[in-house]
Amino acid sequence: MLLLAAHGPVAAASIGRRLVFVDPDPDGSDRVRLLVDVPPSELSNYGLRNLAWLWLLGSDWRPVPPARPRYGKLFGDGKRGDAVARQVLAAFASRDIASIASAIGSAAAFERSRRFSLFAFALAEEARRIGIEPGLPGYDF
């Protein structure tokens, strides 16, 4: 809904000022930093997933670095959400019409909607906003 209302970047910036990442400090205590201030190479796979969704919400189309073994294993909906967010970011970063159409289809499946998905619709509208016609009828998700 935030993407459709063109409020995604403002919401992402607001969330980015509050979303923290906690990891061990070299002195043995916990280190608490804003997620957006942590270099992606230091993030756990959970942090990378959260960063991907934050970038997606903010229409920041940089791909997120790949997940790293032994840095937190994602399961179930968390794993699905990570895959969808990564696919969408990579597709929009590449500006490839076929990749964007495929990512929109994955977004529709992510919401488990056989008829209509607001997430997929928002992504199709976002593609059109940046000058890419995804080749999908308005409600064909």
C-alpha positions as CSV (number, residue, x, y, z in Angstrom):
1,M,0.0,0.0,0.0
2,L,2.9,2.4,0.8
3,L,4.4,1.8,-2.7
4,L,1.0,2.4,-4.4
5,A,0.5,5.6,-2.4
6,A,4.0,6.8,-3.3
7,H,4.9,6.9,0.4
8,G,7.4,4.0,0.3
9,P,10.6,6.1,0.3
10,V,9.4,8.2,3.2
11,A,8.3,5.1,5.2
12,A,11.6,3.3,4.4
13,A,13.6,6.3,5.7
14,S,11.5,6.5,8.8
15,I,11.9,2.7,9.5
16,G,15.6,3.0,8.6
17,R,16.0,5.5,11.5
18,R,14.6,2.9,13.9
19,L,15.5,-0.6,12.7
20,V,18.6,-1.9,14.6
21,F,21.0,-4.8,14.1
22,V,22.6,-6.4,17.1
23,D,25.7,-8.4,16.9
24,P,28.6,-9.2,19.3
25,D,31.1,-6.4,19.9
26,P,34.8,-7.5,20.0
27,D,34.8,-6.6,23.7
28,G,32.2,-9.3,24.4
29,S,29.2,-7.0,24.8
30,D,26.3,-6.5,22.3
31,R,26.8,-3.9,19.6
32,V,23.6,-2.2,18.6
33,R,23.7,-0.2,15.3
34,L,21.1,1.1,12.9
35,L,20.6,-1.6,10.2
36,V,21.2,1.0,7.4
37,D,24.6,2.0,9.0
38,V,26.0,-1.6,9.0
39,P,28.0,-2.6,5.9
40,P,26.1,-5.4,4.2
41,S,29.2,-7.6,4.5
42,E,28.7,-7.6,8.3
43,L,25.0,-8.4,8.3
44,S,23.6,-11.8,9.1
45,N,21.2,-13.4,6.6
46,Y,18.3,-12.1,8.7
47,G,19.8,-8.6,8.5
48,L,20.2,-8.9,4.8
49,R,16.6,-10.0,4.4
50,N,15.5,-7.0,6.4
51,L,17.7,-4.7,4.4
52,A,16.3,-6.1,1.1
53,W,12.7,-5.4,2.2
54,L,13.7,-1.9,3.4
55,W,15.4,-1.2,0.0
56,L,12.4,-2.6,-1.8
57,L,10.0,-0.3,0.2
58,G,12.2,2.7,-0.5
59,S,12.4,1.9,-4.3
60,D,16.2,1.6,-3.8
61,W,16.9,-1.0,-6.6
62,R,20.3,-2.1,-5.5
63,P,20.7,-5.9,-5.3
64,V,21.4,-7.2,-1.8
65,P,24.6,-9.3,-1.4
66,P,24.1,-13.1,-1.5
67,A,23.3,-14.9,1.7
68,R,26.3,-16.3,3.5
69,P,26.6,-19.8,5.0
70,R,26.8,-19.9,8.8
71,Y,25.3,-16.4,9.2
72,G,21.7,-17.5,10.2
73,K,19.5,-19.9,8.3
74,L,16.2,-18.6,7.0
75,F,13.2,-21.0,7.1
76,G,9.6,-21.0,5.8
77,D,8.1,-17.6,5.1
78,G,11.3,-15.8,6.0
79,K,13.2,-17.8,3.3
80,R,10.4,-17.2,0.8
81,G,10.3,-13.5,1.6
82,D,14.0,-13.2,1.3
83,A,13.9,-14.9,-2.1
84,V,11.1,-12.6,-3.4
85,A,12.7,-9.4,-2.2
86,R,16.1,-10.4,-3.7
87,Q,14.4,-11.3,-7.0
88,V,12.5,-8.0,-7.2
89,L,15.6,-6.0,-6.4
90,A,17.7,-7.8,-8.9
91,A,15.0,-7.5,-11.6
92,F,14.5,-3.8,-11.1
93,A,18.3,-3.2,-10.9
94,S,18.7,-4.9,-14.2
95,R,15.8,-3.1,-15.9
96,D,15.1,-6.3,-17.8
97,I,11.4,-6.5,-18.7
98,A,11.2,-10.3,-18.6
99,S,12.9,-10.4,-15.1
100,I,10.6,-7.7,-13.8
101,A,7.5,-9.6,-15.1
102,S,8.8,-12.8,-13.5
103,A,9.5,-10.9,-10.2
104,I,5.9,-9.5,-10.3
105,G,4.6,-13.0,-10.7
106,S,6.7,-14.2,-7.7
107,A,5.3,-11.2,-5.7
108,A,1.7,-12.3,-6.5
109,A,2.5,-15.9,-5.5
110,F,4.1,-14.6,-2.3
111,E,0.8,-13.2,-1.2
112,R,-0.9,-16.5,-2.1
113,S,-3.4,-14.6,-4.3
114,R,-4.7,-16.4,-7.3
115,R,-6.7,-13.4,-8.5
116,F,-5.1,-10.2,-7.4
117,S,-2.2,-9.1,-5.3
118,L,-1.7,-5.5,-4.2
119,F,2.1,-6.2,-3.8
120,A,2.3,-7.3,-7.4
121,F,0.1,-4.5,-8.6
122,A,2.3,-2.0,-6.8
123,L,5.4,-3.4,-8.4
124,A,3.8,-3.2,-11.9
125,E,2.9,0.4,-11.2
126,E,6.5,1.1,-9.9
127,A,7.9,-0.4,-13.1
128,R,5.7,1.9,-15.2
129,R,6.7,4.8,-13.0
130,I,10.3,4.3,-13.9
131,G,9.5,3.9,-17.6
132,I,9.4,0.1,-17.9
133,E,6.2,-1.5,-19.2
134,P,6.2,-5.0,-17.6
135,G,3.8,-6.3,-20.3
136,L,1.2,-7.4,-17.8
137,P,-2.5,-6.5,-18.0
138,G,-3.5,-4.4,-14.9
139,Y,-5.1,-7.3,-13.1
140,D,-3.3,-10.3,-14.6
141,F,-1.4,-11.5,-11.5
